[in-house]
Amino acid sequence: MGHDITILIGGAAGQGIQTIGSLLAGICHEAGLFIYSYDDFQSRIRGGHSYHLLRIDNQPLTGPSLSPDILVAMDRNSFDLYHHRLTKRGRVLLNSDAGDTPADLPENIMLSLPLADLAKSAGGAITANTVAAGVVAAMLGTGLSRARQAVEAQFRSRGKKVVEMNLAALEKGYEAGQNHAVDHTLTFTGFAQERVVMSGARAAALGALAADCRFFPFYPMSPGTPIVTHLADMAQEVPIVVEQAEDEIAAVNMAIGASFAGVRALTATSGGGFSLMVEGLGLAGISETPIVIINAQRPGPATGMATRTAQADLLFTIHASQDEFPRFVFAPGSALDTFHAVKKAVMLSQRFQVPAIVLMDQFLVDSAMTGVISFDPAEEPDPAMETKWDQKETQSSQNDTYQRYRLTADGISPRIHPCTPAGLVRVSGNEHGPSGFPDENPENRCAMVDKRFKKLTGMKEQMTMPDVFAPESEFFLTGWGSTRGGIMEACQTLRQEGVDVGWVLFQDLWPLDEHKLTDLLSGKQLILVEGNATGQLGVLIHSLTGIRHYSLVAKYDGRPVFANYIVDKVRQIQGVKK
């Protein structure tokens, strides 16, 4: 029997599924447990089917599981979809308000309760989800007092009456679930002060703030919107501006304008919005204006699947916009990694005066995990965040003018902001000379292209090479971004079965040092694990190193890449035996 417990809460949109998950996460956090949660939902306000996964353990978790130990079925459809996935110790809480209790499972596994009726007796049918949370807390044996603390924390901002009503509902549920305990070995040690529960969206927002971003223009597009709504919630507490633009084109151009004026700016969108930002990305590239764009990927093309997940924008992101210019591309692998990745993207964008793109996806944005986020200044990529302009150089002659695009050995020109005594700042979207005036002279054109690409040497030095586990293994599960947790767990499972497998995991994706990468990957049999159909990381690796991957585990159904999916696929690959 494993140590961790998975709770799957299923139902229709509008039944408070996320509230149940949030309450239980709060209760488990108060109990000192590590959590990993994920929301799967349709693009609709009412009806349809959604579910929330909550996995808990005394040890850190890298991802969710689809094999529930407790299934909370708020409707009959959820029971029919998931009861066959129950583990051997599994229990079902069925909302009997949704219809007749099925006879598929014995009474010791099935607990059928009229959640709305219990909620009414506690003061209001609207608290049915709190009743359900109380039942599950009792099944886990968390203790009523700890559960009460979590409920009070969740509803405190809504007033005393709401808190009291939900506490009454919690107690009704806890009483009903006490005789249906789930067998487990978890220990409840109490809240650990240094730990936080962090979603990918909130981590991205905090990473931007930690890097001193002050302006956040955006146009709403799922699943990128929660990143900016977190920032909007913070706008009353920190000196930032969050601006909803008329479209994504306006948003990226606002970010460029703010950065030109000296304000660090970031915008968040999804693949369709990023497509509209491409011309603006080119403007940032040729004008050498630092901006950061978060592309929270979803399946496409066009509208695609608005609330689902994908990893299909990698190659597009690296080559987006007409012509060629350097940019950074990062892909954090977890919510906690996201904080550091966004912070790093902002800092390096400023230092090298190039755009930076952070690739997230719906799975990463909408999942949350327990961990520790450090604000240690020593973790900065480099203390020299910007290249400073020596004002003495502007005073050598009254005829001297500030050259925004002065040719330098490393390609990074002195950068000052408008309205400073150092000189007039000229910036152009046309090809330009060192002064900033348009210049189509062939020699100047080559000089400016070469100047921009000189930055690549320093940029590559700032990139972290992929993480390699068990370097002497026969095969290596290889992925990027949000597949990280699933790959790590799948690798450990396969190794316990005797499969000689390690992992190669990328988070810094562009630009990569092709020589270092070739040395790292030479002789390794790579099994790609990607949320796209064509193995885009494999294409990138081959283009840089000439190394072809051994096999591909592709998943492009709009759902996350869970560990069990990887394990099953690897077992089927020729040469890898259970």
Long-range contacts (C-beta under 8 A, 24 or more apart in sequence): 1-88, 1-89, 1-183, 1-184, 1-185, 3-57, 3-58, 3-59, 3-184, 3-185, 3-186, 4-55, 4-56, 4-57, 4-59, 4-61, 4-65, 5-55, 5-56, 5-57, 5-69, 5-70, 5-140, 5-182, 5-184, 5-186, 6-53, 6-54, 6-55, 6-56, 6-64, 6-65, 6-66, 6-67, 6-68, 6-69, 6-70, 6-87, 7-53, 7-54, 7-55, 7-56, 7-68, 7-69, 7-70, 7-71, 7-72, 7-136, 8-51, 8-52, 8-53, 8-54, 8-66, 8-68, 8-70, 8-71, 8-72, 8-82, 8-85, 9-51, 9-52, 9-53, 9-54, 9-72, 9-74, 9-132, 10-49, 10-50, 10-51, 10-52, 10-71, 10-72, 10-73, 10-74, 10-75, 10-77, 10-78, 10-79, 10-81, 10-82, 11-49, 11-50, 11-51, 11-73, 11-74, 11-75, 11-78, 11-95, 12-46, 12-47, 12-48, 12-49, 12-50, 12-74, 12-75, 12-77, 13-41, 13-42, 13-44, 13-45, 13-46, 13-47, 13-48, 13-50, 14-45, 14-46, 14-47, 15-74, 15-75, 15-128, 15-129, 16-74, 16-128, 16-129, 17-50, 17-51, 17-52, 17-74, 17-129, 18-52, 19-129, 19-130, 19-133, 20-52, 20-72, 20-129, 20-130, 20-132, 20-133, 20-136, 21-52, 21-53, 21-54, 22-154, 23-129, 23-130, 23-133, 23-150, 23-151, 23-154, 24-54, 24-133, 24-136, 24-137, 25-54, 25-197, 25-368, 26-150, 26-151, 26-153, 26-154, 27-133, 27-137, 27-142, 27-146, 27-147, 27-150, 28-54, 28-56, 28-140, 28-142, 29-150, 29-191, 29-195, 29-197, 29-370, 30-142, 30-146, 30-147, 30-149, 30-150, 30-190, 30-191, 31-142, 31-143, 31-146, 31-188, 31-189, 31-190, 31-191, 32-58, 32-188, 32-189, 32-190, 32-191, 32-192, 33-57, 33-58, 33-186, 33-188, 33-370, 34-58, 34-59, 34-60, 34-61, 34-195, 34-369, 34-370, 35-61, 35-197, 35-368, 35-369, 35-370, 36-61, 36-62, 36-63, 36-64, 36-367, 36-368, 36-369, 36-370, 36-485, 37-64, 37-367, 37-368, 37-369, 38-64, 38-363, 38-366, 38-367, 38-368, 38-560, 39-366, 39-367, 40-559, 41-307, 42-307, 43-222, 43-305, 43-306, 43-307, 49-77, 49-78, 49-81, 51-78, 51-82, 56-140, 56-186, 57-186, 58-186, 58-187, 58-189, 60-370, 60-371, 61-369, 61-370, 61-485, 62-334, 62-484, 62-485, 62-486, 62-488, 62-489, 63-485, 63-486, 63-488, 63-489, 63-560, 63-562, 63-563, 64-367, 64-560, 64-562, 65-562, 65-563, 65-564, 66-562, 66-564, 67-564, 69-182, 69-184, 70-136, 70-139, 70-140, 70-182, 72-132, 72-135, 72-136, 73-98, 74-98, 74-115, 74-132, 75-99, 76-102, 89-182, 89-183, 89-184, 90-182, 91-139, 91-180, 91-182, 93-132, 93-135, 93-136, 93-139, 93-177, 95-128, 95-132, 97-128, 111-135, 111-176, 111-177, 111-180, 113-176, 115-173, 118-169, 118-172, 118-173, 118-176, 119-169, 119-172, 121-172, 122-165, 122-168, 122-169, 122-171, 122-172, 123-164, 123-165, 123-168, 123-169, 124-165, 124-169, 127-165, 127-166, 127-168, 127-169, 128-169, 130-166, 130-169, 130-170, 130-173, 131-169, 131-170, 131-172, 131-173, 131-176, 132-173, 133-170, 133-173, 134-169, 134-170, 134-171, 134-172, 134-173, 134-174, 134-175, 134-176, 134-177, 135-173, 135-174, 135-176, 135-177, 135-180, 136-173, 136-177, 137-170, 137-173, 137-174, 137-177, 138-173, 138-174, 138-175, 138-176, 138-177, 138-178, 138-180, 138-181, 139-177, 139-180, 139-181, 139-182, 140-181, 140-182, 140-184, 140-186, 141-181, 141-188, 142-188, 143-188, 144-170, 144-171, 144-174, 146-188, 147-174, 194-372, 195-370, 195-371, 195-372, 196-370, 196-371, 196-372, 196-373, 197-368, 197-369, 197-370, 198-335, 198-336, 198-339, 198-368, 198-369, 198-370, 198-371, 198-373, 199-226, 199-335, 199-365, 199-366, 199-367, 199-368, 200-332, 200-334, 200-335, 200-338, 200-360, 200-364, 200-365, 200-366, 200-367, 200-368, 201-226, 201-227, 201-229, 201-230, 201-365, 201-366, 202-230, 202-335, 202-368, 203-335, 203-336, 203-338, 203-339, 203-342, 203-373, 204-230, 204-268, 204-294, 204-338, 204-339, 204-342, 204-358, 204-360, 204-365, 205-230, 205-231, 205-234, 206-339, 206-373, 207-338, 207-339, 207-340, 207-341, 207-342, 207-343, 207-346, 208-266, 208-292, 208-342, 208-343, 208-346, 209-234, 209-238, 209-240, 210-339, 210-343, 210-375, 211-264, 211-342, 211-343, 211-345, 211-346, 211-347, 212-264, 212-346, 213-240, 213-264, 213-265, 213-266, 213-292, 213-346, 214-239, 214-240, 214-241, 214-258, 214-263, 214-264, 214-265, 215-240, 215-241, 215-243, 215-254, 215-255, 215-258, 215-263, 215-264, 215-265, 215-266, 216-240, 216-241, 216-242, 216-243, 216-265, 216-266, 216-267, 216-268, 217-243, 217-244, 217-245, 217-250, 217-251, 217-252, 217-254, 217-255, 217-258, 217-265, 217-267, 218-242, 218-243, 218-244, 218-245, 218-251, 218-267, 218-268, 218-269, 219-244, 219-245, 219-246, 219-247, 219-248, 219-250, 219-251, 219-269, 219-273, 220-244, 221-248, 221-269, 221-270, 221-272, 221-273, 222-270, 222-298, 222-306, 222-307, 222-362, 223-270, 223-296, 223-298, 223-306, 223-307, 223-309, 223-360, 223-361, 223-362, 223-365, 223-366, 224-268, 224-269, 224-270, 224-273, 224-294, 224-295, 224-296, 224-360, 224-365, 225-268, 226-365, 226-366, 227-268, 227-294, 227-296, 227-365, 228-267, 228-268, 247-276, 248-273, 248-274, 248-276, 248-277, 249-276, 249-277, 249-279, 249-280, 251-277, 252-276, 252-277, 252-280, 252-281, 252-284, 252-291, 252-293, 253-280, 253-283, 255-280, 255-291, 255-293, 256-280, 256-283, 256-284, 256-287, 256-289, 256-291, 259-284, 259-289, 259-290, 259-291, 260-287, 260-289, 260-417, 260-418, 260-425, 260-427, 261-417, 261-418, 262-417, 262-418, 264-290, 264-346, 264-350, 265-291, 265-292, 266-291, 266-292, 266-293, 266-294, 266-342, 266-346, 267-291, 267-292, 267-293, 267-294, 268-293, 268-294, 268-296, 269-293, 269-294, 269-295, 269-296, 270-295, 270-296, 270-297, 270-298, 271-295, 271-297, 271-298, 271-300, 271-304, 271-310, 271-312, 271-313, 271-316, 272-300, 272-302, 272-303, 272-304, 274-313, 274-317, 274-320, 274-357, 278-320, 278-321, 279-321, 281-320, 281-321, 281-327, 281-355, 282-321, 282-322, 282-323, 282-325, 283-429, 284-354, 284-355, 285-321, 285-325, 285-326, 285-327, 285-354, 285-355, 285-452, 286-325, 286-429, 286-431, 286-452, 287-427, 287-428, 287-429, 288-353, 288-354, 288-404, 288-405, 288-413, 288-415, 288-452, 289-353, 289-355, 289-427, 290-349, 290-350, 290-352, 290-353, 290-354, 290-355, 290-356, 291-349, 291-355, 291-356, 292-342, 292-345, 292-346, 292-349, 292-355, 292-356, 292-357, 292-358, 293-355, 293-356, 293-357, 293-358, 294-342, 294-357, 294-358, 294-360, 295-357, 295-358, 295-359, 295-360, 296-360, 296-361, 296-362, 296-364, 296-365, 297-359, 297-360, 297-361, 297-362, 298-361, 298-362, 298-558, 299-556, 299-558, 305-558, 307-362, 308-362, 308-558, 308-559, 309-361, 309-362, 309-363, 309-364, 309-482, 309-531, 309-558, 309-559, 309-560, 310-361, 310-362, 310-531, 310-532, 310-556, 310-558, 311-359, 311-361, 311-480, 311-481, 311-482, 311-483, 311-530, 311-531, 311-532, 311-536, 312-531, 312-532, 312-533, 312-536, 312-556, 313-359, 314-359, 314-480, 314-509, 314-532, 314-536, 314-537, 314-540, 315-536, 315-539, 315-540, 317-357, 317-359, 317-510, 318-509, 318-510, 318-540, 324-449, 324-453, 325-354, 325-452, 325-453, 326-352, 326-354, 326-452, 326-453, 326-455, 326-456, 326-459, 326-511, 327-354, 327-355, 327-356, 327-357, 327-510, 328-352, 328-354, 328-355, 328-356, 328-357, 328-459, 328-510, 328-511, 329-356, 329-357, 329-358, 329-359, 329-509, 329-510, 330-356, 330-357, 330-358, 330-359, 330-507, 330-508, 330-509, 331-358, 331-359, 331-360, 331-480, 331-481, 331-482, 331-506, 331-507, 331-509, 332-358, 332-360, 332-364, 332-481, 332-482, 332-507, 333-480, 333-481, 333-482, 333-483, 333-484, 333-485, 333-505, 333-507, 334-364, 334-369, 334-371, 334-482, 334-484, 334-485, 335-364, 335-367, 335-368, 335-369, 335-371, 336-369, 336-371, 336-372, 336-373, 337-484, 337-507, 338-364, 339-373, 340-379, 341-507, 344-381, 347-380, 347-381, 347-382, 347-385, 348-381, 348-382, 348-459, 348-462, 350-385, 350-386, 351-381, 351-382, 351-384, 351-385, 351-386, 351-387, 351-412, 352-412, 352-455, 352-458, 352-459, 353-387, 353-412, 353-413, 353-415, 353-455, 354-455, 354-459, 359-481, 359-509, 360-481, 360-482, 361-481, 361-482, 361-531, 363-482, 363-560, 364-481, 364-482, 367-482, 381-462, 382-462, 386-415, 387-412, 387-413, 387-414, 387-415, 388-414, 389-414, 389-415, 389-416, 389-422, 390-414, 391-421, 391-422, 394-422, 394-423, 401-435, 403-434, 403-435, 403-436, 404-434, 404-435, 404-436, 405-432, 405-433, 405-434, 405-435, 405-436, 405-448, 405-451, 406-434, 407-434, 407-447, 407-451, 408-451, 408-454, 409-454, 410-454, 410-455, 410-457, 410-458, 411-451, 411-452, 411-453, 411-454, 411-455, 411-458, 412-455, 412-458, 413-451, 456-511, 459-511, 460-511, 460-512, 460-513, 463-508, 463-511, 463-512, 463-513, 464-507, 464-508, 465-508, 465-513, 465-516, 465-517, 465-520, 466-504, 466-505, 466-506, 466-507, 466-517, 466-520, 467-503, 467-504, 467-505, 467-507, 468-502, 468-503, 468-504, 468-520, 469-502, 469-503, 469-505, 470-495, 470-501, 470-502, 470-503, 471-502, 472-502, 473-500, 473-501, 473-502, 474-500, 474-501, 474-525, 475-499, 475-500, 475-501, 475-502, 475-525, 475-526, 475-527, 475-550, 475-570, 475-575, 475-576, 476-501, 476-502, 476-503, 476-504, 476-524, 476-525, 476-526, 476-527, 477-501, 477-502, 477-503, 477-504, 477-527, 477-529, 477-553, 477-566, 477-570, 478-503, 478-504, 478-505, 478-506, 478-526, 478-527, 478-528, 478-529, 478-537, 478-538, 478-549, 479-503, 479-505, 479-506, 479-528, 479-529, 479-530, 479-537, 479-561, 480-505, 480-506, 480-507, 480-509, 480-530, 480-537, 481-506, 481-507, 482-531, 482-560, 482-561, 483-529, 483-530, 483-531, 483-561, 485-563, 486-529, 486-560, 486-561, 486-562, 486-563, 486-565, 486-566, 487-529, 487-561, 487-563, 487-566, 489-563, 490-529, 490-563, 490-564, 490-566, 490-567, 490-570, 493-563, 493-567, 494-567, 494-570, 494-576, 497-578, 498-578, 499-570, 499-576, 499-577, 499-578, 501-527, 501-570, 501-576, 506-537, 509-540, 512-540, 512-544, 514-544, 514-545, 517-541, 517-544, 517-545, 518-544, 518-545, 518-546, 518-547, 521-545, 521-547, 522-547, 525-550, 526-550, 527-551, 527-552, 527-553, 527-570, 527-573, 527-576, 528-552, 528-553, 528-554, 529-553, 529-561, 529-566, 530-554, 530-555, 530-561, 531-555, 531-556, 531-560, 531-561, 532-556
